[in-house]
């Protein structure tokens, strides 16, 4: 399901020509995400993997993994837990939180490379995802929006913002490098049932002076 914001975002600059050999296949009138989705081939299945292995020496990444059974079936091939959630399936971070403990319990964590891709928007999202111990984290949508709005300078600025936030986030969790991030730093118990609590704003109630509301005055009809 395409994000409605992406579909409304129009982008017809040269960078949108992602399939230059078949320009008619690109629908630039309905946003970047719609243009990129033209790469998706729904007919692909497990039976296609041996064919891809015989025609390339490059690593094969399986994108769209949605359960631990798929991970184990994939064996030692790199994996991407699926992208943003829809109304009917879990998010990438939920699947990652389910998959990684299972791989560790089966003692196959070092045999399978797992990457998370989907709904990663900020550096804090990256830090939390890395805490669950995937091989890597992908982030792309913010840079598409930056390119759409401001071109190349927007992408450069977005990368700098991400870098700055990442450095601050790492300092706040008292880690010097990504190798120090681990599952003990992430409370993922509420992910599966969507019961992760939102911290209360105690400062507004106990520290700051309350905002004075002006009295209601009835306007004279005279």
KEKOL-106562 format. One record per residue (C-alpha): residue number from 1; residue in one letter; x, y negated, z negated. Coordinates in steps of 0.05 Angstrom, whole numbers. Layout:
[site NUM; a; [X; Y; Z]] ...
//
This chain:
[site 1; x; [0; 0; 0]] [site 2; x; [32; -66; 22]] [site 3; x; [37; -122; -28]] [site 4; x; [-14; -174; -8]] [site 5; x; [36; -231; -19]] [site 6; x; [85; -200; 30]] [site 7; x; [31; -190; 82]] [site 8; x; [11; -264; 78]] [site 9; x; [84; -287; 83]] [site 10; x; [99; -303; 155]] [site 11; x; [170; -296; 181]] [site 12; x; [188; -298; 254]] [site 13; x; [261; -320; 252]] [site 14; x; [316; -280; 287]] [site 15; x; [328; -239; 224]] [site 16; x; [258; -209; 231]] [site 17; x; [279; -173; 295]] [site 18; x; [297; -109; 258]] [site 19; x; [282; -65; 318]] [site 20; x; [312; -103; 376]] [site 21; x; [307; -45; 424]] [site 22; x; [232; -40; 415]] [site 23; x; [209; -111; 398]] [site 24; x; [137; -94; 413]] [site 25; x; [137; -47; 353]] [site 26; x; [147; -105; 305]] [site 27; x; [88; -141; 277]] [site 28; x; [119; -206; 251]] [site 29; x; [52; -241; 244]] [site 30; x; [36; -206; 179]] [site 31; x; [99; -213; 138]] [site 32; x; [167; -181; 126]] [site 33; x; [141; -120; 89]] [site 34; x; [94; -102; 146]] [site 35; x; [152; -108; 197]] [site 36; x; [197; -63; 155]] [site 37; x; [141; -12; 145]] [site 38; x; [145; 3; 220]] [site 39; x; [206; 46; 202]] [site 40; x; [162; 95; 163]] [site 41; x; [149; 162; 196]] [site 42; x; [94; 199; 157]] [site 43; x; [105; 265; 194]] [site 44; x; [174; 277; 161]] [site 45; x; [177; 337; 114]] [site 46; x; [226; 384; 78]] [site 47; x; [232; 424; 143]] [site 48; x; [266; 364; 177]] [site 49; x; [325; 361; 128]] [site 50; x; [366; 419; 159]] [site 51; x; [361; 383; 226]] [site 52; x; [387; 318; 198]] [site 53; x; [444; 354; 164]] [site 54; x; [467; 386; 229]] [site 55; x; [469; 320; 268]] [site 56; x; [506; 276; 218]] [site 57; x; [562; 278; 167]] [site 58; x; [533; 219; 129]] [site 59; x; [500; 229; 61]] [site 60; x; [425; 242; 66]] [site 61; x; [382; 203; 17]] [site 62; x; [312; 229; 3]] [site 63; x; [267; 170; -12]] [site 64; x; [198; 180; -42]] [site 65; x; [210; 231; -97]] [site 66; x; [150; 232; -143]] [site 67; x; [161; 290; -192]] [site 68; x; [215; 332; -224]] [site 69; x; [198; 392; -179]] [site 70; x; [218; 351; -118]] [site 71; x; [284; 332; -152]] [site 72; x; [302; 404; -167]] [site 73; x; [282; 426; -97]] [site 74; x; [327; 373; -67]] [site 75; x; [386; 403; -103]] [site 76; x; [451; 363; -96]] [site 77; x; [424; 314; -46]] [site 78; x; [419; 241; -67]] [site 79; x; [349; 219; -87]] [site 80; x; [307; 157; -93]] [site 81; x; [248; 158; -141]] [site 82; x; [190; 127; -103]] [site 83; x; [178; 52; -98]] [site 84; x; [124; 6; -127]] [site 85; x; [63; 39; -158]] [site 86; x; [-5; 40; -125]] [site 87; x; [-71; 56; -158]] [site 88; x; [-58; 130; -153]] [site 89; x; [14; 145; -169]] [site 90; x; [67; 126; -222]] [site 91; x; [120; 73; -215]] [site 92; x; [193; 87; -200]] [site 93; x; [215; 73; -272]] [site 94; x; [164; 122; -299]] [site 95; x; [190; 177; -254]] [site 96; x; [262; 160; -271]] [site 97; x; [246; 165; -346]] [site 98; x; [215; 234; -334]] [site 99; x; [269; 261; -287]] [site 100; x; [334; 243; -322]] [site 101; x; [321; 278; -389]] [site 102; x; [299; 340; -351]] [site 103; x; [363; 341; -310]] [site 104; x; [404; 334; -373]] [site 105; x; [366; 390; -407]] [site 106; x; [380; 436; -348]] [site 107; x; [453; 415; -347]] [site 108; x; [449; 393; -274]] [site 109; x; [456; 318; -284]] [site 110; x; [525; 316; -252]] [site 111; x; [502; 356; -191]] [site 112; x; [446; 309; -168]] [site 113; x; [453; 235; -151]] [site 114; x; [390; 196; -169]] [site 115; x; [378; 124; -148]] [site 116; x; [318; 82; -168]] [site 117; x; [286; 38; -115]] [site 118; x; [222; -1; -124]] [site 119; x; [193; -57; -166]] [site 120; x; [262; -81; -186]] [site 121; x; [258; -157; -186]] [site 122; x; [305; -184; -239]] [site 123; x; [373; -169; -269]] [site 124; x; [338; -147; -333]] [site 125; x; [301; -95; -292]] [site 126; x; [368; -69; -267]] [site 127; x; [397; -65; -338]] [site 128; x; [336; -27; -364]] [site 129; x; [338; 21; -305]] [site 130; x; [413; 33; -312]] [site 131; x; [400; 50; -385]] [site 132; x; [362; 111; -362]] [site 133; x; [427; 134; -326]] [site 134; x; [412; 136; -251]] [site 135; x; [471; 134; -203]] [site 136; x; [449; 65; -178]] [site 137; x; [393; 14; -173]] [site 138; x; [367; -17; -109]] [site 139; x; [338; -87; -105]] [site 140; x; [315; -118; -40]] [site 141; x; [247; -154; -42]] [site 142; x; [272; -217; -77]] [site 143; x; [323; -228; -22]] [site 144; x; [271; -219; 32]] [site 145; x; [230; -275; -1]] [site 146; x; [292; -318; -8]] [site 147; x; [309; -309; 65]] [site 148; x; [237; -323; 85]] [site 149; x; [234; -388; 46]] [site 150; x; [305; -417; 51]] [site 151; x; [344; -375; 101]] [site 152; x; [416; -354; 86]] [site 153; x; [427; -408; 31]] [site 154; x; [366; -379; -5]] [site 155; x; [397; -309; -5]] [site 156; x; [463; -336; -31]] [site 157; x; [427; -374; -86]] [site 158; x; [384; -313; -104]] [site 159; x; [447; -270; -111]] [site 160; x; [479; -321; -157]] [site 161; x; [417; -325; -200]] [site 162; x; [416; -249; -205]] [site 163; x; [490; -247; -223]] [site 164; x; [482; -300; -277]] [site 165; x; [422; -265; -308]] [site 166; x; [458; -199; -306]] [site 167; x; [517; -227; -344]] [site 168; x; [472; -257; -397]] [site 169; x; [432; -192; -403]] [site 170; x; [495; -151; -413]] [site 171; x; [518; -198; -468]] [site 172; x; [451; -194; -503]] [site 173; x; [455; -118; -507]] [site 174; x; [529; -123; -529]] [site 175; x; [558; -84; -470]] [site 176; x; [621; -100; -431]] [site 177; x; [608; -55; -371]] [site 178; x; [552; -14; -341]] [site 179; x; [583; 52; -365]] [site 180; x; [563; 32; -436]] [site 181; x; [489; 29; -419]] [site 182; x; [452; 92; -440]] [site 183; x; [384; 122; -457]] [site 184; x; [391; 104; -530]] [site 185; x; [384; 31; -509]] [site 186; x; [317; 39; -474]] [site 187; x; [251; 56; -509]] [site 188; x; [213; 91; -453]] [site 189; x; [164; 129; -497]] [site 190; x; [104; 87; -475]] [site 191; x; [117; 88; -400]] [site 192; x; [76; 150; -384]] [site 193; x; [14; 126; -420]] [site 194; x; [24; 52; -404]] [site 195; x; [24; 33; -477]] [site 196; x; [88; -9; -480]] [site 197; x; [72; -65; -530]] [site 198; x; [85; -138; -513]] [site 199; x; [125; -174; -567]] [site 200; x; [83; -226; -604]] [site 201; x; [103; -299; -602]] [site 202; x; [115; -310; -677]] [site 203; x; [152; -376; -667]] [site 204; x; [89; -412; -646]] [site 205; x; [52; -388; -708]] [site 206; x; [106; -393; -762]] [site 207; x; [161; -441; -740]] [site 208; x; [136; -494; -693]] [site 209; x; [86; -548; -714]] [site 210; x; [18; -533; -688]] [site 211; x; [-7; -576; -631]] [site 212; x; [-56; -627; -657]] [site 213; x; [-121; -626; -618]] [site 214; x; [-153; -694; -610]] [site 215; x; [-223; -700; -639]] [site 216; x; [-282; -694; -593]] [site 217; x; [-317; -761; -584]] [site 218; x; [-387; -767; -557]] [site 219; x; [-389; -821; -504]] [site 220; x; [-441; -874; -514]] [site 221; x; [-496; -876; -463]] [site 222; x; [-500; -952; -468]] 
//
